Amino acid sequence: MINKRLLIKNLLAHNDENSFYDKKLRLNLSLKEGKAKFLKHICALSNSNPNNNSFIAIGVRDEDNAIVGIDFFDDSKIQNLINAYLENPPVVSYENISFPHLPLGKVVGLVTVHPTNEDVSRLRKNIWKYYKGTVFYRDGSISMPKDIPIKRPDLNSKTVEAIENNSHNNIKLTLDGVFQFMNTHKNYSPKYQVFKEYFVVCWAGKEKKVKNNSYYSRVDIELVNEQTHLFYSVFDEVAIDIFEDKFKITEYISLGYDGTHKYYPFESVSIIFKNSTTYEISTELIFKPPVFAASVLDFLMTKNQMLLGKLKEKRILSEKETRWLNELPTTYLLCYLNGYLDALDLLHQSKTLLKEFSKALHQQYKDALRIIRKVRYN
């Protein structure tokens, strides 16, 4: 099994950006431009490497290859975006890879474009300034459009195979990963479990007992064999169930207003381990949004606009208004889930004000967008 942290290091150490490897400082799929550029690179890497894996490392500074990291990105529906916009789409995986020097919650995103023997990939429809039918290829370190599809030569298979072979895991790397996790999370009761005598899963979180059931907040979970973070949540509640060949995570999200919050099951993720040193991850959205009366939703929308207006004018908030403000991303989320679609635009517009007010409120903003993104994809 490939140690993904070691793979990223080997890519950075031995290869500048080329026809099978690219690096980015960040990924922005909330804007059309960001989606279009991401699709362009996926299309180009797939077309330039029909017989081997291609990679994009996200969270790497271009000038000096410094690993600066990005926020954890847990959107498993990225394949849906690729399928929607590309003809003959490649299979693409996205993984969050931990590095010891990065702050908790920061990772390197590793995109793997798997080989395909299908026809060339091309845009299925217009997006941003790229037109339907456009075909992209890698020209050195640049993804370029081509008017006519060209024969895809097999130039990189041996090089990629050598890099991957040099990135395989061993007992020392696995043990180092377990010890590192335990030391990093020692304040949150870290645990580990071995599956099929090969896979090691570590997890940690603040445990809470409710009627003989354990729930965790501030959860961090890692498949140590690959240094891959499988789940990360700061404010949500998570239940963990362990079976002989399966590690199951059920996420709950807190929704409500004016202190009347309830937890709702949101998503379950099952990591299923097989005898052939392989595993698969199954994700199921189990969320049923709560329904609120139109009068309540109108009140929340009006209240949020009043609060943002006061923040913009730098006016002092009362104790009650401060409590309301700390629920603003959640209440905009509630309104959106109940059909008030303009709540999403208003939430986007609030980003700068919320970020300036507090780090916790900005994190709530990001969590609300994550939930919206997942619901929309499904």
N, C-alpha and C positions, 0 to 999 in steps of 0.2 A: 504494500500500500504506500502511496506517495505521501510524504510529509509536505503539506502545502506551504508551510512557512519556509522550509528548505528550498522548495521549488521556486518561490518568489525570490529568495536570496540568490539562487543560481541564475535566474533570468536577469536580475539586476547586475550581477557581477560579471557575467560573460557575454551579454548581448545588449547592444543598444536597440532602440525600437527598430523593428524590421518587419518582414512580411508575415511572421507568425507571432509577434509579440508587440504590445502597445502598453503604455502607462499613462495614467491620468491623475490629476490632483484630486478631482471630485467627479461625481456623477449626479446630474440633475434631470430626473425624469418627470418632474412636475411641469416643465415647459415644453412646448412643441419643438423649440430649437434643440433642447437637450435630448429629447427623444430622437429627433432626426439625426443628430450627430452620432448618438449611440448606435442606431440602426445602420448608419453608414459604415461604421467600423466593424460591426458584426458581419455585415454583408461582404465587406472587403476581405476580412480575415478568412471567412468561409470559402470565398471564391479563390483566394490565393493559396489555400492549403486544403485541398480536397482529401488528403490521405493521412493527415496528422492533426493533433490538437493545436489550437491557437489560444493565446491568452491575452487578457487585459488586466493589469494590476492597477487598482484605484486607491488613491491615498499616498501616491508617490510624487515627490516634487521633481519636476522635469530637469531643472538645471543641474542638480547634484545627486539625483537618485535617493534623496533622503526620504525615509519612511515616516510620514507625518500622520497617517491614518485618517479615517473618516468615521462618521457615525455608523453604528450598527444598522444594517439594512436587511430586514427580514422579509422582504416581499418575494414570495415564492412564485408569483404570477408573472415574472419577467418573460417567461416563455410565451405567454399569451400575447404580449406586446409584439414580440418577434413574429409570431404566427399571423398576427393581424396585418402586419405591414410588409412582410416579405413573401414572395413566391419561392418555393423550394427552400423553406427556412431550415437552418441547421438546428440541432439540439444544443441548447446553451444552459450551463449551470452557473449559479452565483453562490459564492461561499464567503463567509466572514472569517478571516484568518487573524488569530491573535499574535501579538508581538510583545515581549516582556516590557519594553521601554514605553509603550503607549499607555495613556491613562485608561482607567476602567471605562468600558463602553466604546472605546476607539479601536478600530480594526483596520486591516487592509482588505478591500474587496477584491476577490479573485474571480474573474469571469473566464470560463473555459468554453471555447467554441469547439464542439466535437466534430470529427471528420464526417464528411458525407460524400457519397458517390453519386448523388443526384445531379440534375442539371444545375447550372449556375443560379445563384440567388439573385433576385432583383426586387425592386420596390413594387409592391402590389397596388399602391395608390400614392397620391401626392402627400407629402408632409414637409412643412416649412418651405424651403426653397428647392427641394429635390422633387423631381417629377416621377410619376408612375412609369415603370419600365426601366428606370436607371439601374445600371449594373456598376458595382464598385469593385476595385482591386487594390491591393497594396503596391505602391511604388516606393520601395525602400521603407521609410517610416511614415509615409503619407497614404491615406485612403483616397483614391482618385476615381472619378467616374470614367467609364469607357463607353463609347457609342456602340461598339460591336463586341459581343462576348468573345473572349479569346480562350484558346486551349489552356487548361490549367495544369502546368507542369508540376511534377513531384520533386520539389527542390529541397524541402526541409525535413522530410521524415526522419532521416538518420540523425540530424542535429537535435530535433525534438526528442527522439528516443533516447539519445545520450544524456540530455538534460534531465529527463524524467527518471532514467535509471540511476542517475547520480543523486536523486532526491528521495530515494526510498527510505522508509522508516527502519529503525532498529530498536533493540531493547533499551539502549542508553537514551535515545531520543524520547522514547515513550516514558521511561522513568523520570527523566528530567522534566517532561511536561506535567506529570502528576505532581511532583514535588513543587514545581513552580506554581501550579494552580492552588495547591494546599496552602502555600505560604502567602500568596496574594490575597486569598479569601479567608484567612484564619479567623476573622471577626464574624463570619457568617456560616459557621458550622459546615465546612466543606466535607463532601463525601465522594466516594467513587464506587463504581460497579464494573465488574468484568463480564463481558458477554462472549460466549463461544470460545472461551480461553484465548481470546485475541484482542477484542475491542475493549477499550477502557473509556468509560464515560464519567466525567467529573461534574459535580454540580454543587452550588452553594446558594444560600439565601436566608433571609430572616424568616424563621419558622413561626407559624401561628396555628394553634390547635383549636378547631371548632367541632364539637361533638365527635371526638375521637378521629377526626380527619385532619391531616396536615396540609396547610397552605403556605406558600412562600412568596415573599416580596423581595425586591432587589435581587432577582434571580440571575445567575450566570451558569450556563451549561456548555460543556466543551467535549467534543469527541477528540480525545488526546492523540490518538494515532495519527491524525491529520492536522492537529492544532486548529481545528475548525470549530468556531462557535456556532452552536445550533439554535440558540435562543437567548435573548437578553431582554429583560424588562425591568424598568426602574420602579414604576408605581403600581403595576398591575399585580393581581394575585394569581398564583400558578399552583396547580395540583400536579403531582408527579406520581405515576404508577409504574412499577417495575415488574416485568414478567421474565420468564426464562430467556426469551429471545427478543424482547421488545422493551423499549424505554418510551413511555408515553407522557406527553406534556399537554395539559389542558389549561388554556389561558382564560382568565376572567377579567372583564373590564368594569370599572366603576362608573356608573352613569346616574345623573340626577341633577337637582338644582336646590339651592338654598339649604344645603346640609342634608337633604333627603336622598342620599345616594344608595343604590343597590348594585350588587355584583351580578353580571350576566355572563354566561359561558360564551366565549368568543370563537376560539379556534383550538383544535386538537392537532398535535403533531406526533406521529408515531415513527420511531426509528426501529426498523425491523432488521435484525442481524441474521445472516445466513451462514451455513457451514462452509461455504467456499470463500471465506474471508471477504465477503461483499456485504453490503447493506443497502437498504432503500429507505427513503423518507416519504411518508404519506401524510398529506396535509388536508384537513377538512374544516371548512368554515361552518360553525354550528350556531352562529349568532342570529338571534331574532330580536331586532330592535324594539325597544319599548315604545308604546304609542302614547302621545300626550294630546290634550285638548288644544284646539286652535287658539283659544284665549290665552293659555299658558305660553304657547310658542310665540305669539305676538308680543306678550309681555317680555319674554326673554330677549327677543330681537331688539325691542325698543330700549330695554335696560342696557344691553351690551353697547349699543351705539352711544348712549349717554355716558357710559364709563369711558369709552375710547375717546370721546370728545373731551372729557375732563383730563385724561392723560395727555392728549395732544396739547391742551392749553396749560399743562403743568399745574393744574389745580389740586388742592389737597382733598383726598378722599376721606369720607367718614369711615368708622369701623365697619359698619354694615356694607358700605360700597366696596371696601377693600376685600371683604369676604366674598362679595359677588364677583369682583374682578378675578379672584383666584379660581373661579369656576367658569370663566368666560370661554376658553377653548372647548370645555365639555358641553356648555350650553349651546354654542354654535354647532357642535357636532350633533347634539340632540335635534336641533332644528333642521339640519340637513337630512338626518335620517328619517324625519317626519315630512319630507317633501319640500322644505324651504331651501331650494337649491342655491339661492343667492347667498345663503349663509356661508358657503364655501369661499366665494369671492371676498366677503367681508372678513372671514378668518384669515385669508391670505394678506389682506390689507393691514391687519392688526399685528403682523409679525414683528416689525421694528419696535413698536411701542411695548409689546409684551417682553421682548428680549431686553429692552432697556430697564423694564420694571424689575424683573427677577429671572434668575436662571431656571428656577422651578417652573415658572409660568411659561417660559420658552420651551421647556421640555414637554409640558402639557400640550402646547401648540403642535409640536412635532408628533406626539403620540396621536393626537386627533387626526392629523393628516394621514398617518399610517393606517389608522382604522378606516378612514374614508377610502383610501386607495385600495385596500383589500376588499371592501364591500363593493366598490365599483367594478373591480376586475371580476368578481364573482357574479 
